[in-house]
Amino acid sequence: MKHVEVLGTGCKKCVTTAESIERVAQELGQSVEVIKVTDPAKIMAYKVMSTPAVAIDGKVVHSGSIPERNKIVGWLES
């Protein structure tokens, strides 16, 4: 199971990002744990300057926009 963190303040883009990851994972039959991280200190610990950002298993893989579906598929299938 992949551990996915969506880093952001809880804005609409952050919520959409989390929902997109959950939806794509379900479509692929992948088991993921999606956690929304809204604590500014935790977000800064990842050295993220723009949100929403996505970290998978502790590694930042995306920041600054809602990720496209094909990117999400790539993350989940790797």
PDB file with one MODEL, atoms N, CA, C and O in Angstrom:
MODEL        1
ATOM      1  N   MET A   1       0.841  -1.178   0.000  1.00  0.00           N
ATOM      2  CA  MET A   1       0.000   0.000   0.000  1.00  0.00           C
ATOM      3  C   MET A   1       0.887   1.242   0.000  1.00  0.00           C
ATOM      4  O   MET A   1       1.822   1.364   0.791  1.00  0.00           O
ATOM      5  N   LYS A   2       0.565   2.151  -0.906  1.00  0.00           N
ATOM      6  CA  LYS A   2       1.307   3.410  -0.983  1.00  0.00           C
ATOM      7  C   LYS A   2       0.721   4.405   0.004  1.00  0.00           C
ATOM      8  O   LYS A   2      -0.490   4.467   0.214  1.00  0.00           O
ATOM      9  N   HIS A   3       1.602   5.171   0.595  1.00  0.00           N
ATOM     10  CA  HIS A   3       1.243   6.218   1.552  1.00  0.00           C
ATOM     11  C   HIS A   3       1.344   7.551   0.808  1.00  0.00           C
ATOM     12  O   HIS A   3       2.445   8.002   0.489  1.00  0.00           O
ATOM     13  N   VAL A   4       0.200   8.183   0.533  1.00  0.00           N
ATOM     14  CA  VAL A   4       0.157   9.416  -0.255  1.00  0.00           C
ATOM     15  C   VAL A   4      -0.264  10.572   0.634  1.00  0.00           C
ATOM     16  O   VAL A   4      -1.292  10.512   1.309  1.00  0.00           O
ATOM     17  N   GLU A   5       0.550  11.633   0.626  1.00  0.00           N
ATOM     18  CA  GLU A   5       0.203  12.832   1.378  1.00  0.00           C
ATOM     19  C   GLU A   5      -0.077  13.963   0.391  1.00  0.00           C
ATOM     20  O   GLU A   5       0.722  14.228  -0.507  1.00  0.00           O
ATOM     21  N   VAL A   6      -1.212  14.622   0.566  1.00  0.00           N
ATOM     22  CA  VAL A   6      -1.538  15.814  -0.211  1.00  0.00           C
ATOM     23  C   VAL A   6      -1.253  16.989   0.707  1.00  0.00           C
ATOM     24  O   VAL A   6      -1.906  17.169   1.735  1.00  0.00           O
ATOM     25  N   LEU A   7      -0.268  17.784   0.317  1.00  0.00           N
ATOM     26  CA  LEU A   7       0.181  18.903   1.137  1.00  0.00           C
ATOM     27  C   LEU A   7      -0.498  20.185   0.676  1.00  0.00           C
ATOM     28  O   LEU A   7      -0.407  20.562  -0.493  1.00  0.00           O
ATOM     29  N   GLY A   8      -1.176  20.847   1.595  1.00  0.00           N
ATOM     30  CA  GLY A   8      -1.840  22.100   1.256  1.00  0.00           C
ATOM     31  C   GLY A   8      -2.737  22.567   2.382  1.00  0.00           C
ATOM     32  O   GLY A   8      -2.951  21.857   3.364  1.00  0.00           O
ATOM     33  N   THR A   9      -3.254  23.761   2.225  1.00  0.00           N
ATOM     34  CA  THR A   9      -4.029  24.405   3.278  1.00  0.00           C
ATOM     35  C   THR A   9      -5.477  23.954   3.347  1.00  0.00           C
ATOM     36  O   THR A   9      -6.227  24.419   4.204  1.00  0.00           O
ATOM     37  N   GLY A  10      -5.876  23.070   2.474  1.00  0.00           N
ATOM     38  CA  GLY A  10      -7.266  22.636   2.442  1.00  0.00           C
ATOM     39  C   GLY A  10      -8.077  23.377   1.396  1.00  0.00           C
ATOM     40  O   GLY A  10      -9.307  23.338   1.421  1.00  0.00           O
ATOM     41  N   CYS A  11      -7.404  24.048   0.480  1.00  0.00           N
ATOM     42  CA  CYS A  11      -8.080  24.792  -0.583  1.00  0.00           C
ATOM     43  C   CYS A  11      -8.756  23.827  -1.557  1.00  0.00           C
ATOM     44  O   CYS A  11      -8.544  22.616  -1.493  1.00  0.00           O
ATOM     45  N   LYS A  12      -9.553  24.366  -2.439  1.00  0.00           N
ATOM     46  CA  LYS A  12     -10.288  23.551  -3.408  1.00  0.00           C
ATOM     47  C   LYS A  12      -9.346  22.690  -4.253  1.00  0.00           C
ATOM     48  O   LYS A  12      -9.642  21.526  -4.519  1.00  0.00           O
ATOM     49  N   LYS A  13      -8.214  23.258  -4.674  1.00  0.00           N
ATOM     50  CA  LYS A  13      -7.259  22.490  -5.479  1.00  0.00           C
ATOM     51  C   LYS A  13      -6.678  21.318  -4.694  1.00  0.00           C
ATOM     52  O   LYS A  13      -6.438  20.247  -5.251  1.00  0.00           O
ATOM     53  N   CYS A  14      -6.457  21.525  -3.412  1.00  0.00           N
ATOM     54  CA  CYS A  14      -5.918  20.453  -2.567  1.00  0.00           C
ATOM     55  C   CYS A  14      -6.941  19.334  -2.404  1.00  0.00           C
ATOM     56  O   CYS A  14      -6.596  18.155  -2.483  1.00  0.00           O
ATOM     57  N   VAL A  15      -8.187  19.703  -2.178  1.00  0.00           N
ATOM     58  CA  VAL A  15      -9.255  18.719  -2.038  1.00  0.00           C
ATOM     59  C   VAL A  15      -9.423  17.947  -3.341  1.00  0.00           C
ATOM     60  O   VAL A  15      -9.553  16.723  -3.324  1.00  0.00           O
ATOM     61  N   THR A  16      -9.423  18.653  -4.471  1.00  0.00           N
ATOM     62  CA  THR A  16      -9.559  18.011  -5.775  1.00  0.00           C
ATOM     63  C   THR A  16      -8.404  17.047  -6.037  1.00  0.00           C
ATOM     64  O   THR A  16      -8.610  15.964  -6.585  1.00  0.00           O
ATOM     65  N   THR A  17      -7.201  17.434  -5.650  1.00  0.00           N
ATOM     66  CA  THR A  17      -6.033  16.573  -5.827  1.00  0.00           C
ATOM     67  C   THR A  17      -6.208  15.273  -5.052  1.00  0.00           C
ATOM     68  O   THR A  17      -5.983  14.191  -5.595  1.00  0.00           O
ATOM     69  N   ALA A  18      -6.605  15.372  -3.795  1.00  0.00           N
ATOM     70  CA  ALA A  18      -6.806  14.173  -2.974  1.00  0.00           C
ATOM     71  C   ALA A  18      -7.899  13.284  -3.571  1.00  0.00           C
ATOM     72  O   ALA A  18      -7.739  12.066  -3.645  1.00  0.00           O
ATOM     73  N   GLU A  19      -8.999  13.889  -3.994  1.00  0.00           N
ATOM     74  CA  GLU A  19     -10.097  13.123  -4.587  1.00  0.00           C
ATOM     75  C   GLU A  19      -9.659  12.432  -5.875  1.00  0.00           C
ATOM     76  O   GLU A  19     -10.029  11.284  -6.124  1.00  0.00           O
ATOM     77  N   SER A  20      -8.874  13.126  -6.688  1.00  0.00           N
ATOM     78  CA  SER A  20      -8.395  12.551  -7.948  1.00  0.00           C
ATOM     79  C   SER A  20      -7.512  11.335  -7.691  1.00  0.00           C
ATOM     80  O   SER A  20      -7.646  10.315  -8.367  1.00  0.00           O
ATOM     81  N   ILE A  21      -6.624  11.439  -6.731  1.00  0.00           N
ATOM     82  CA  ILE A  21      -5.726  10.320  -6.410  1.00  0.00           C
ATOM     83  C   ILE A  21      -6.536   9.127  -5.922  1.00  0.00           C
ATOM     84  O   ILE A  21      -6.287   7.993  -6.332  1.00  0.00           O
ATOM     85  N   GLU A  22      -7.507   9.380  -5.045  1.00  0.00           N
ATOM     86  CA  GLU A  22      -8.339   8.293  -4.535  1.00  0.00           C
ATOM     87  C   GLU A  22      -9.140   7.635  -5.659  1.00  0.00           C
ATOM     88  O   GLU A  22      -9.262   6.411  -5.700  1.00  0.00           O
ATOM     89  N   ARG A  23      -9.688   8.447  -6.572  1.00  0.00           N
ATOM     90  CA  ARG A  23     -10.489   7.921  -7.675  1.00  0.00           C
ATOM     91  C   ARG A  23      -9.638   7.073  -8.620  1.00  0.00           C
ATOM     92  O   ARG A  23     -10.040   5.972  -8.995  1.00  0.00           O
ATOM     93  N   VAL A  24      -8.468   7.579  -9.004  1.00  0.00           N
ATOM     94  CA  VAL A  24      -7.600   6.844  -9.918  1.00  0.00           C
ATOM     95  C   VAL A  24      -7.126   5.544  -9.268  1.00  0.00           C
ATOM     96  O   VAL A  24      -7.062   4.508  -9.931  1.00  0.00           O
ATOM     97  N   ALA A  25      -6.797   5.592  -7.989  1.00  0.00           N
ATOM     98  CA  ALA A  25      -6.367   4.379  -7.291  1.00  0.00           C
ATOM     99  C   ALA A  25      -7.476   3.333  -7.310  1.00  0.00           C
ATOM    100  O   ALA A  25      -7.217   2.149  -7.525  1.00  0.00           O
ATOM    101  N   GLN A  26      -8.696   3.769  -7.087  1.00  0.00           N
ATOM    102  CA  GLN A  26      -9.823   2.844  -7.097  1.00  0.00           C
ATOM    103  C   GLN A  26     -10.013   2.243  -8.494  1.00  0.00           C
ATOM    104  O   GLN A  26     -10.254   1.043  -8.632  1.00  0.00           O
ATOM    105  N   GLU A  27      -9.903   3.081  -9.521  1.00  0.00           N
ATOM    106  CA  GLU A  27     -10.036   2.604 -10.903  1.00  0.00           C
ATOM    107  C   GLU A  27      -8.985   1.550 -11.232  1.00  0.00           C
ATOM    108  O   GLU A  27      -9.257   0.596 -11.961  1.00  0.00           O
ATOM    109  N   LEU A  28      -7.781   1.730 -10.690  1.00  0.00           N
ATOM    110  CA  LEU A  28      -6.675   0.813 -10.970  1.00  0.00           C
ATOM    111  C   LEU A  28      -6.655  -0.392 -10.036  1.00  0.00           C
ATOM    112  O   LEU A  28      -5.857  -1.311 -10.217  1.00  0.00           O
ATOM    113  N   GLY A  29      -7.532  -0.383  -9.041  1.00  0.00           N
ATOM    114  CA  GLY A  29      -7.537  -1.460  -8.062  1.00  0.00           C
ATOM    115  C   GLY A  29      -6.356  -1.402  -7.117  1.00  0.00           C
ATOM    116  O   GLY A  29      -5.953  -2.417  -6.550  1.00  0.00           O
ATOM    117  N   GLN A  30      -5.800  -0.206  -6.949  1.00  0.00           N
ATOM    118  CA  GLN A  30      -4.642  -0.005  -6.075  1.00  0.00           C
ATOM    119  C   GLN A  30      -5.110   0.353  -4.667  1.00  0.00           C
ATOM    120  O   GLN A  30      -6.113   1.044  -4.491  1.00  0.00           O
ATOM    121  N   SER A  31      -4.383  -0.116  -3.688  1.00  0.00           N
ATOM    122  CA  SER A  31      -4.666   0.219  -2.297  1.00  0.00           C
ATOM    123  C   SER A  31      -3.743   1.373  -1.891  1.00  0.00           C
ATOM    124  O   SER A  31      -2.521   1.226  -1.869  1.00  0.00           O
ATOM    125  N   VAL A  32      -4.344   2.517  -1.570  1.00  0.00           N
ATOM    126  CA  VAL A  32      -3.557   3.676  -1.147  1.00  0.00           C
ATOM    127  C   VAL A  32      -4.159   4.279   0.113  1.00  0.00           C
ATOM    128  O   VAL A  32      -5.353   4.155   0.385  1.00  0.00           O
ATOM    129  N   GLU A  33      -3.303   4.927   0.858  1.00  0.00           N
ATOM    130  CA  GLU A  33      -3.732   5.691   2.020  1.00  0.00           C
ATOM    131  C   GLU A  33      -3.465   7.154   1.681  1.00  0.00           C
ATOM    132  O   GLU A  33      -2.309   7.560   1.555  1.00  0.00           O
ATOM    133  N   VAL A  34      -4.521   7.947   1.533  1.00  0.00           N
ATOM    134  CA  VAL A  34      -4.369   9.360   1.199  1.00  0.00           C
ATOM    135  C   VAL A  34      -4.611  10.183   2.457  1.00  0.00           C
ATOM    136  O   VAL A  34      -5.670  10.099   3.080  1.00  0.00           O
ATOM    137  N   ILE A  35      -3.612  10.978   2.817  1.00  0.00           N
ATOM    138  CA  ILE A  35      -3.695  11.827   3.997  1.00  0.00           C
ATOM    139  C   ILE A  35      -3.544  13.276   3.558  1.00  0.00           C
ATOM    140  O   ILE A  35      -2.636  13.606   2.795  1.00  0.00           O
ATOM    141  N   LYS A  36      -4.424  14.133   4.037  1.00  0.00           N
ATOM    142  CA  LYS A  36      -4.336  15.564   3.742  1.00  0.00           C
ATOM    143  C   LYS A  36      -3.535  16.227   4.854  1.00  0.00           C
ATOM    144  O   LYS A  36      -3.926  16.200   6.021  1.00  0.00           O
ATOM    145  N   VAL A  37      -2.413  16.821   4.474  1.00  0.00           N
ATOM    146  CA  VAL A  37      -1.534  17.494   5.434  1.00  0.00           C
ATOM    147  C   VAL A  37      -1.759  18.994   5.309  1.00  0.00           C
ATOM    148  O   VAL A  37      -1.440  19.591   4.281  1.00  0.00           O
ATOM    149  N   THR A  38      -2.306  19.599   6.354  1.00  0.00           N
ATOM    150  CA  THR A  38      -2.615  21.028   6.317  1.00  0.00           C
ATOM    151  C   THR A  38      -1.747  21.843   7.273  1.00  0.00           C
ATOM    152  O   THR A  38      -1.797  23.073   7.246  1.00  0.00           O
ATOM    153  N   ASP A  39      -0.967  21.196   8.103  1.00  0.00           N
ATOM    154  CA  ASP A  39      -0.105  21.885   9.068  1.00  0.00           C
ATOM    155  C   ASP A  39       1.055  22.563   8.329  1.00  0.00           C
ATOM    156  O   ASP A  39       1.879  21.884   7.716  1.00  0.00           O
ATOM    157  N   PRO A  40       1.122  23.898   8.383  1.00  0.00           N
ATOM    158  CA  PRO A  40       2.190  24.618   7.663  1.00  0.00           C
ATOM    159  C   PRO A  40       3.605  24.139   8.009  1.00  0.00           C
ATOM    160  O   PRO A  40       4.475  24.104   7.139  1.00  0.00           O
ATOM    161  N   ALA A  41       3.834  23.778   9.251  1.00  0.00           N
ATOM    162  CA  ALA A  41       5.169  23.317   9.656  1.00  0.00           C
ATOM    163  C   ALA A  41       5.513  21.998   8.955  1.00  0.00           C
ATOM    164  O   ALA A  41       6.649  21.807   8.520  1.00  0.00           O
ATOM    165  N   LYS A  42       4.547  21.097   8.845  1.00  0.00           N
ATOM    166  CA  LYS A  42       4.795  19.820   8.172  1.00  0.00           C
ATOM    167  C   LYS A  42       4.999  20.033   6.672  1.00  0.00           C
ATOM    168  O   LYS A  42       5.832  19.373   6.051  1.00  0.00           O
ATOM    169  N   ILE A  43       4.231  20.959   6.099  1.00  0.00           N
ATOM    170  CA  ILE A  43       4.390  21.256   4.673  1.00  0.00           C
ATOM    171  C   ILE A  43       5.780  21.837   4.412  1.00  0.00           C
ATOM    172  O   ILE A  43       6.450  21.445   3.456  1.00  0.00           O
ATOM    173  N   MET A  44       6.208  22.766   5.258  1.00  0.00           N
ATOM    174  CA  MET A  44       7.529  23.379   5.101  1.00  0.00           C
ATOM    175  C   MET A  44       8.655  22.364   5.314  1.00  0.00           C
ATOM    176  O   MET A  44       9.737  22.510   4.745  1.00  0.00           O
ATOM    177  N   ALA A  45       8.408  21.352   6.120  1.00  0.00           N
ATOM    178  CA  ALA A  45       9.425  20.321   6.330  1.00  0.00           C
ATOM    179  C   ALA A  45       9.744  19.593   5.019  1.00  0.00           C
ATOM    180  O   ALA A  45      10.846  19.072   4.845  1.00  0.00           O
ATOM    181  N   TYR A  46       8.784  19.562   4.110  1.00  0.00           N
ATOM    182  CA  TYR A  46       9.003  18.973   2.792  1.00  0.00           C
ATOM    183  C   TYR A  46       9.643  19.969   1.821  1.00  0.00           C
ATOM    184  O   TYR A  46       9.944  19.621   0.679  1.00  0.00           O
ATOM    185  N   LYS A  47       9.847  21.198   2.273  1.00  0.00           N
ATOM    186  CA  LYS A  47      10.438  22.266   1.457  1.00  0.00           C
ATOM    187  C   LYS A  47       9.603  22.559   0.215  1.00  0.00           C
ATOM    188  O   LYS A  47      10.134  22.817  -0.865  1.00  0.00           O
ATOM    189  N   VAL A  48       8.287  22.513   0.393  1.00  0.00           N
ATOM    190  CA  VAL A  48       7.345  22.788  -0.687  1.00  0.00           C
ATOM    191  C   VAL A  48       7.008  24.272  -0.654  1.00  0.00           C
ATOM    192  O   VAL A  48       6.641  24.808   0.392  1.00  0.00           O
ATOM    193  N   MET A  49       7.133  24.932  -1.794  1.00  0.00           N
ATOM    194  CA  MET A  49       6.870  26.369  -1.863  1.00  0.00           C
ATOM    195  C   MET A  49       5.499  26.684  -2.459  1.00  0.00           C
ATOM    196  O   MET A  49       4.979  27.783  -2.265  1.00  0.00           O
ATOM    197  N   SER A  50       4.913  25.734  -3.181  1.00  0.00           N
ATOM    198  CA  SER A  50       3.582  25.969  -3.749  1.00  0.00           C
ATOM    199  C   SER A  50       2.738  24.710  -3.612  1.00  0.00           C
ATOM    200  O   SER A  50       3.227  23.588  -3.745  1.00  0.00           O
ATOM    201  N   THR A  51       1.470  24.930  -3.345  1.00  0.00           N
ATOM    202  CA  THR A  51       0.549  23.818  -3.142  1.00  0.00           C
ATOM    203  C   THR A  51      -0.562  23.877  -4.176  1.00  0.00           C
ATOM    204  O   THR A  51      -0.779  24.930  -4.776  1.00  0.00           O
ATOM    205  N   PRO A  52      -1.260  22.796  -4.397  1.00  0.00           N
ATOM    206  CA  PRO A  52      -1.102  21.518  -3.712  1.00  0.00           C
ATOM    207  C   PRO A  52       0.171  20.801  -4.135  1.00  0.00           C
ATOM    208  O   PRO A  52       0.672  20.967  -5.247  1.00  0.00           O
ATOM    209  N   ALA A  53       0.669  20.002  -3.209  1.00  0.00           N
ATOM    210  CA  ALA A  53       1.835  19.168  -3.489  1.00  0.00           C
ATOM    211  C   ALA A  53       1.483  17.737  -3.093  1.00  0.00           C
ATOM    212  O   ALA A  53       0.591  17.501  -2.278  1.00  0.00           O
ATOM    213  N   VAL A  54       2.190  16.806  -3.677  1.00  0.00           N
ATOM    214  CA  VAL A  54       1.937  15.395  -3.402  1.00  0.00           C
ATOM    215  C   VAL A  54       3.259  14.729  -3.015  1.00  0.00           C
ATOM    216  O   VAL A  54       4.271  14.876  -3.701  1.00  0.00           O
ATOM    217  N   ALA A  55       3.225  14.000  -1.910  1.00  0.00           N
ATOM    218  CA  ALA A  55       4.368  13.200  -1.487  1.00  0.00           C
ATOM    219  C   ALA A  55       3.915  11.745  -1.429  1.00  0.00           C
ATOM    220  O   ALA A  55       2.867  11.435  -0.862  1.00  0.00           O
ATOM    221  N   ILE A  56       4.701  10.869  -2.011  1.00  0.00           N
ATOM    222  CA  ILE A  56       4.398   9.438  -1.972  1.00  0.00           C
ATOM    223  C   ILE A  56       5.521   8.739  -1.228  1.00  0.00           C
ATOM    224  O   ILE A  56       6.694   8.838  -1.589  1.00  0.00           O
ATOM    225  N   ASP A  57       5.130   8.032  -0.184  1.00  0.00           N
ATOM    226  CA  ASP A  57       6.084   7.328   0.671  1.00  0.00           C
ATOM    227  C   ASP A  57       7.205   8.268   1.116  1.00  0.00           C
ATOM    228  O   ASP A  57       8.374   7.885   1.149  1.00  0.00           O
ATOM    229  N   GLY A  58       6.828   9.515   1.460  1.00  0.00           N
ATOM    230  CA  GLY A  58       7.774  10.481   2.007  1.00  0.00           C
ATOM    231  C   GLY A  58       8.560  11.294   1.004  1.00  0.00           C
ATOM    232  O   GLY A  58       9.372  12.129   1.403  1.00  0.00           O
ATOM    233  N   LYS A  59       8.347  11.081  -0.295  1.00  0.00           N
ATOM    234  CA  LYS A  59       9.093  11.803  -1.323  1.00  0.00           C
ATOM    235  C   LYS A  59       8.141  12.684  -2.126  1.00  0.00           C
ATOM    236  O   LYS A  59       7.131  12.205  -2.640  1.00  0.00           O
ATOM    237  N   VAL A  60       8.466  13.979  -2.233  1.00  0.00           N
ATOM    238  CA  VAL A  60       7.635  14.898  -3.010  1.00  0.00           C
ATOM    239  C   VAL A  60       7.767  14.565  -4.491  1.00  0.00           C
ATOM    240  O   VAL A  60       8.872  14.513  -5.031  1.00  0.00           O
ATOM    241  N   VAL A  61       6.622  14.339  -5.144  1.00  0.00           N
ATOM    242  CA  VAL A  61       6.619  13.987  -6.564  1.00  0.00           C
ATOM    243  C   VAL A  61       5.957  15.061  -7.423  1.00  0.00           C
ATOM    244  O   VAL A  61       6.048  15.017  -8.650  1.00  0.00           O
ATOM    245  N   HIS A  62       5.285  16.032  -6.782  1.00  0.00           N
ATOM    246  CA  HIS A  62       4.562  17.047  -7.543  1.00  0.00           C
ATOM    247  C   HIS A  62       4.258  18.239  -6.639  1.00  0.00           C
ATOM    248  O   HIS A  62       4.046  18.082  -5.437  1.00  0.00           O
ATOM    249  N   SER A  63       4.240  19.439  -7.239  1.00  0.00           N
ATOM    250  CA  SER A  63       3.792  20.610  -6.485  1.00  0.00           C
ATOM    251  C   SER A  63       3.329  21.708  -7.429  1.00  0.00           C
ATOM    252  O   SER A  63       3.778  21.808  -8.570  1.00  0.00           O
ATOM    253  N   GLY A  64       2.421  22.524  -6.922  1.00  0.00           N
ATOM    254  CA  GLY A  64       2.012  23.731  -7.616  1.00  0.00           C
ATOM    255  C   GLY A  64       0.751  23.670  -8.443  1.00  0.00           C
ATOM    256  O   GLY A  64       0.290  24.705  -8.923  1.00  0.00           O
ATOM    257  N   SER A  65       0.168  22.481  -8.629  1.00  0.00           N
ATOM    258  CA  SER A  65      -1.047  22.379  -9.435  1.00  0.00           C
ATOM    259  C   SER A  65      -1.726  21.047  -9.164  1.00  0.00           C
ATOM    260  O   SER A  65      -1.187  20.173  -8.485  1.00  0.00           O
ATOM    261  N   ILE A  66      -2.923  20.920  -9.715  1.00  0.00           N
ATOM    262  CA  ILE A  66      -3.616  19.642  -9.647  1.00  0.00           C
ATOM    263  C   ILE A  66      -2.943  18.717 -10.668  1.00  0.00           C
ATOM    264  O   ILE A  66      -2.871  19.058 -11.849  1.00  0.00           O
ATOM    265  N   PRO A  67      -2.455  17.562 -10.235  1.00  0.00           N
ATOM    266  CA  PRO A  67      -1.754  16.677 -11.171  1.00  0.00           C
ATOM    267  C   PRO A  67      -2.709  16.062 -12.196  1.00  0.00           C
ATOM    268  O   PRO A  67      -3.869  15.779 -11.896  1.00  0.00           O
ATOM    269  N   GLU A  68      -2.200  15.864 -13.397  1.00  0.00           N
ATOM    270  CA  GLU A  68      -2.978  15.230 -14.453  1.00  0.00           C
ATOM    271  C   GLU A  68      -3.119  13.738 -14.149  1.00  0.00           C
ATOM    272  O   GLU A  68      -2.297  13.151 -13.445  1.00  0.00           O
ATOM    273  N   ARG A  69      -4.173  13.146 -14.691  1.00  0.00           N
ATOM    274  CA  ARG A  69      -4.478  11.745 -14.448  1.00  0.00           C
ATOM    275  C   ARG A  69      -3.302  10.834 -14.814  1.00  0.00           C
ATOM    276  O   ARG A  69      -2.981   9.907 -14.069  1.00  0.00           O
ATOM    277  N   ASN A  70      -2.667  11.092 -15.948  1.00  0.00           N
ATOM    278  CA  ASN A  70      -1.576  10.201 -16.374  1.00  0.00           C
ATOM    279  C   ASN A  70      -0.401  10.239 -15.397  1.00  0.00           C
ATOM    280  O   ASN A  70       0.298   9.238 -15.242  1.00  0.00           O
ATOM    281  N   LYS A  71      -0.176  11.362 -14.743  1.00  0.00           N
ATOM    282  CA  LYS A  71       0.885  11.440 -13.730  1.00  0.00           C
ATOM    283  C   LYS A  71       0.512  10.582 -12.517  1.00  0.00           C
ATOM    284  O   LYS A  71       1.340   9.849 -11.977  1.00  0.00           O
ATOM    285  N   ILE A  72      -0.751  10.692 -12.105  1.00  0.00           N
ATOM    286  CA  ILE A  72      -1.210   9.914 -10.952  1.00  0.00           C
ATOM    287  C   ILE A  72      -1.073   8.417 -11.241  1.00  0.00           C
ATOM    288  O   ILE A  72      -0.611   7.653 -10.394  1.00  0.00           O
ATOM    289  N   VAL A  73      -1.480   8.009 -12.445  1.00  0.00           N
ATOM    290  CA  VAL A  73      -1.360   6.599 -12.839  1.00  0.00           C
ATOM    291  C   VAL A  73       0.105   6.166 -12.747  1.00  0.00           C
ATOM    292  O   VAL A  73       0.400   5.095 -12.218  1.00  0.00           O
ATOM    293  N   GLY A  74       1.014   6.983 -13.254  1.00  0.00           N
ATOM    294  CA  GLY A  74       2.436   6.654 -13.188  1.00  0.00           C
ATOM    295  C   GLY A  74       2.945   6.479 -11.776  1.00  0.00           C
ATOM    296  O   GLY A  74       3.721   5.564 -11.498  1.00  0.00           O
ATOM    297  N   TRP A  75       2.512   7.354 -10.881  1.00  0.00           N
ATOM    298  CA  TRP A  75       2.943   7.238  -9.488  1.00  0.00           C
ATOM    299  C   TRP A  75       2.422   5.954  -8.857  1.00  0.00           C
ATOM    300  O   TRP A  75       3.150   5.264  -8.143  1.00  0.00           O
ATOM    301  N   LEU A  76       1.177   5.642  -9.120  1.00  0.00           N
ATOM    302  CA  LEU A  76       0.561   4.485  -8.481  1.00  0.00           C
ATOM    303  C   LEU A  76       1.049   3.164  -9.058  1.00  0.00           C
ATOM    304  O   LEU A  76       1.057   2.149  -8.361  1.00  0.00           O
ATOM    305  N   GLU A  77       1.450   3.165 -10.309  1.00  0.00           N
ATOM    306  CA  GLU A  77       1.893   1.920 -10.945  1.00  0.00           C
ATOM    307  C   GLU A  77       3.387   1.663 -10.767  1.00  0.00           C
ATOM    308  O   GLU A  77       3.866   0.575 -11.089  1.00  0.00           O
ATOM    309  N   SER A  78       4.122   2.636 -10.265  1.00  0.00           N
ATOM    310  CA  SER A  78       5.571   2.426 -10.099  1.00  0.00           C
ATOM    311  C   SER A  78       5.896   1.783  -8.772  1.00  0.00           C
ATOM    312  O   SER A  78       7.065   1.538  -8.474  1.00  0.00           O
TER     313      SER A  78
ENDMDL
END
